[in-house]
Amino acid sequence: MLGAIEAGGTKFVCAISDEALTIKERITIPTTTPEETLGKVFEFFDQFELDSMGIGSFGPIGVNKDTESYGYVTTTPKTAWKHTDFLGKVKERYNIPVGWTTDVNAAALGELERGAAKGKSSCIYLTVGTGIGGGAVVDGKPLEGFGHPEMGHVLVKMHPDDTFEGVCPYHKNCLEGLAAGPAIEKRYGKKAQELTDRKEVWEIEAFYLAQALMNYTLILSPEKIILGGGVMKQKQLFPLIRNEFQTLLNGYVETPDLDTYIISPELGDDAGITGSLLLALKELEK
């Protein structure tokens, strides 16, 4: 039996599946303190005989096995979780192999093997919601080095009509600071879903997202870029992003057809938990 945890900033999704990744049971738990949340996580998994587990966690997290921070949630804005040995606590509870990466790396893996990028060897998954996070899979493996990608914090140039200073406590006018859900809400005084008919809102949003996607394309050349998260449920964004992306790139490099290159997740809200189950499966196969 495979276990999986998609650990998000607002909720944990826990699931068990067979080796075909057919989910047998799942539960959603609010993210509160590590003690309370993990207590409920363990209560769920204690019911089953697990062979391996995969965890896709909100970050930043330690992914380098040669560092003391490996397995920890590190400098997260979620104060209660700062410097929590998440992986260590799970391994202490269950003596099984455990795969460990970011929630967005897990989502990218899920989409690559079971979703919108199936049949490809690389993709990027960007979630645009309460924050902005990006994961990448290259040659079938989540991209990690001394740390993991933090694609939401790339710097972008300001839109000429935008005077908003940004909401990121670290960088102000990075991508997350200017284009995440809270930035939209603070800039206009309304939530994204209340601004659907305001064309200028989405033109500015597309301006920032397209800059980031151009940079990711020039650096990684992924075969697909998949955009998920609450803000991307505004489907009018996709053509605006593609148009802005084309303008910015200006024919410098050849890309796939943009309608099939910059796309929605095929797995929807299940990308992260699917990827976490795949991490568990890979641990079992090692």
C-alpha positions in Angstrom: 0.0 0.0 0.0 1.3 3.5 -0.9 0.8 6.5 1.3 1.0 10.1 0.2 0.9 13.5 1.8 0.3 16.7 -0.2 1.2 19.2 2.5 -0.1 22.7 1.7 -0.1 25.9 3.6 -3.8 25.8 4.3 -4.6 22.0 4.1 -2.9 18.6 4.1 -4.3 16.0 1.7 -3.5 12.4 2.7 -4.2 9.4 0.6 -3.5 5.7 0.2 -3.4 3.8 -3.1 -2.4 0.6 -4.7 0.6 0.4 -7.0 -1.6 1.3 -10.0 -2.1 4.6 -8.1 -5.8 3.9 -7.6 -6.7 6.0 -4.6 -8.5 3.8 -1.9 -9.0 6.4 0.8 -8.2 10.1 1.3 -8.7 12.7 3.9 -8.2 16.5 4.1 -6.8 18.1 7.3 -6.5 21.8 8.0 -2.9 23.0 8.4 -2.5 24.3 11.9 0.4 23.5 14.2 2.8 20.7 13.4 1.7 18.8 16.5 -2.0 19.0 15.8 -1.8 18.5 12.0 0.7 15.6 12.1 -1.3 14.0 14.9 -4.3 13.8 12.6 -2.1 12.6 9.7 -0.7 9.8 11.8 -4.2 8.9 13.0 -5.2 8.4 9.4 -2.1 6.4 8.2 -2.0 4.2 11.4 -5.0 2.4 10.0 -3.0 0.9 7.1 -0.1 -1.3 6.4 2.2 1.0 4.3 5.0 -0.1 2.1 6.3 3.4 1.2 5.2 7.0 1.3 5.7 10.2 -0.7 5.5 13.7 0.6 5.1 16.9 -1.4 5.5 19.8 1.1 5.0 23.5 1.2 8.3 25.2 1.6 10.9 26.3 1.6 12.2 22.8 2.6 15.5 21.1 2.9 16.0 18.7 0.0 19.8 18.3 0.0 20.7 15.1 1.9 24.2 16.5 2.7 22.8 19.3 4.8 21.4 19.3 8.4 18.2 20.9 7.1 17.3 17.9 4.9 13.7 16.9 5.6 12.9 20.1 7.4 10.4 22.8 6.6 12.8 25.8 6.9 12.1 29.5 6.5 8.4 29.3 5.8 6.1 32.3 6.5 4.0 29.8 8.5 5.6 30.6 11.8 4.6 27.5 13.7 6.2 25.3 11.1 9.6 27.1 10.9 12.5 24.6 11.3 10.1 21.6 11.7 11.7 18.2 11.0 8.7 17.1 9.0 10.4 14.1 7.2 12.1 13.0 10.5 8.8 12.9 12.4 7.2 10.8 9.6 10.2 8.4 9.4 10.1 8.1 13.2 6.5 6.9 13.1 6.8 4.6 10.1 9.9 2.5 9.3 9.4 2.6 5.5 11.0 4.4 2.5 9.8 8.0 2.1 10.1 10.2 -1.0 10.4 13.9 -0.2 10.1 17.0 -2.4 8.1 20.3 -2.7 4.4 20.3 -3.3 4.9 21.9 -6.7 7.7 19.5 -7.7 5.2 16.7 -6.8 2.5 18.4 -8.9 4.9 18.7 -11.8 5.8 15.0 -11.5 2.1 14.1 -11.4 1.3 16.1 -14.5 4.4 14.7 -16.3 3.5 11.0 -15.7 -0.3 11.1 -15.5 -1.5 14.4 -16.8 -1.0 17.2 -19.3 2.7 16.5 -20.0 2.3 12.7 -20.3 4.8 11.3 -22.8 7.2 14.2 -22.3 10.5 14.2 -20.3 10.2 17.7 -18.8 7.7 20.2 -17.6 7.2 23.1 -15.3 4.2 23.4 -12.9 3.4 26.8 -11.6 0.7 27.4 -9.0 -0.7 30.9 -8.8 -2.9 31.4 -5.7 -2.3 32.5 -2.2 1.4 32.4 -3.2 3.2 31.5 -6.3 5.3 28.4 -6.4 7.0 26.5 -9.3 8.3 23.0 -9.7 10.2 21.4 -12.5 10.8 17.9 -13.7 13.7 17.3 -16.0 14.5 13.9 -17.5 11.7 12.5 -15.4 13.2 13.7 -12.1 12.2 16.7 -9.9 14.7 19.5 -10.2 16.8 20.0 -7.1 20.3 21.2 -6.3 21.6 22.7 -3.1 17.9 23.6 -2.7 14.8 23.5 -4.8 13.3 26.0 -7.3 11.6 29.1 -5.9 10.1 30.3 -9.1 7.6 32.6 -7.5 10.3 34.9 -6.3 12.0 35.8 -9.6 12.2 39.5 -10.2 10.0 41.1 -12.9 9.8 44.6 -14.3 6.9 46.7 -13.4 3.9 47.2 -15.7 4.0 50.9 -16.8 0.4 51.4 -15.4 1.1 49.7 -12.1 2.2 51.6 -9.0 1.6 48.8 -6.5 4.6 48.1 -4.3 4.0 44.3 -3.9 3.2 42.1 -0.9 6.2 39.8 -0.6 7.8 40.5 2.8 11.2 39.5 1.3 11.3 41.2 -2.1 8.2 43.4 -2.5 8.1 43.4 -6.3 8.9 39.8 -7.2 6.5 37.7 -9.1 4.6 36.5 -6.0 4.6 40.0 -4.6 2.9 41.4 -7.7 0.8 38.6 -9.1 -0.3 36.2 -6.3 -3.9 36.3 -5.2 -3.2 38.6 -2.2 -1.4 41.1 -4.4 -4.5 41.3 -6.7 -6.8 41.7 -3.7 -4.6 44.4 -2.1 -4.1 46.3 -5.3 -7.8 46.5 -6.2 -9.6 46.0 -2.8 -11.5 42.9 -4.1 -10.8 39.2 -4.5 -9.8 37.9 -8.0 -13.1 36.2 -8.5 -14.9 39.6 -8.1 -12.7 41.2 -10.8 -13.4 38.8 -13.7 -14.8 41.5 -15.9 -12.0 44.1 -15.3 -9.8 43.6 -18.4 -7.0 45.8 -17.1 -6.6 43.5 -14.0 -5.9 40.5 -16.2 -3.7 42.4 -18.6 -1.4 43.4 -15.8 -1.5 39.9 -14.3 -0.6 38.4 -17.7 2.3 40.9 -18.1 3.9 39.6 -14.9 3.3 35.9 -15.5 4.5 36.0 -19.1 7.8 37.6 -18.0 8.4 34.7 -15.6 7.4 32.1 -18.2 9.8 33.6 -20.7 12.6 33.4 -18.2 11.8 29.8 -17.3 11.6 28.9 -21.0 15.0 30.5 -21.8 16.7 28.8 -18.8 15.1 25.3 -18.8 13.4 24.9 -22.2 10.6 22.7 -20.7 8.4 20.8 -23.0 5.3 22.0 -21.3 4.4 24.8 -18.9 1.4 24.0 -16.7 -0.4 26.8 -14.8 -2.6 25.8 -11.8 -3.9 27.4 -8.6 -6.9 29.5 -7.8 -6.0 32.6 -9.9 -5.5 30.4 -13.0 -9.2 29.4 -12.8 -9.7 32.8 -14.5 -9.5 31.2 -17.9 -9.3 34.5 -19.7 -5.7 34.7 -18.5 -4.4 32.0 -20.7 -4.7 33.8 -24.1 -3.5 37.1 -22.5 -0.4 35.3 -21.1 0.3 33.6 -24.5 0.1 36.8 -26.4 2.3 38.7 -23.9 4.8 35.8 -23.9 5.0 35.9 -27.7 5.6 39.6 -27.6 8.3 39.4 -25.0 10.1 36.5 -26.6 10.0 38.3 -30.0 10.8 35.2 -32.0 14.2 34.8 -30.4 13.8 31.0 -29.8 11.5 28.5 -31.3 8.9 27.1 -28.9 6.0 24.6 -29.3 2.7 26.0 -30.4 1.7 28.2 -27.4 -1.8 26.8 -27.2 -0.3 23.4 -26.4 2.7 24.8 -24.5 1.2 27.1 -21.8 -1.7 25.0 -20.5 -4.0 24.1 -17.6 -3.3 21.0 -15.4 -5.1 17.9 -16.7 -5.2 16.5 -13.2 -6.8 19.6 -11.7 -6.5 19.7 -7.9 -5.2 16.1 -7.9 -1.8 16.9 -9.4 0.0 17.2 -6.1 -1.4 14.1 -4.4 -0.8 12.1 -7.6 2.8 13.2 -7.7 3.2 12.4 -4.0 1.9 8.8 -4.7 4.4 8.6 -7.6 7.2 9.5 -5.2 6.1 6.7 -2.9 6.0 4.3 -5.9 9.5 5.3 -6.9 10.8 4.7 -3.4 9.2 1.2 -3.5 10.9 0.4 -6.8 14.4 1.5 -5.6 
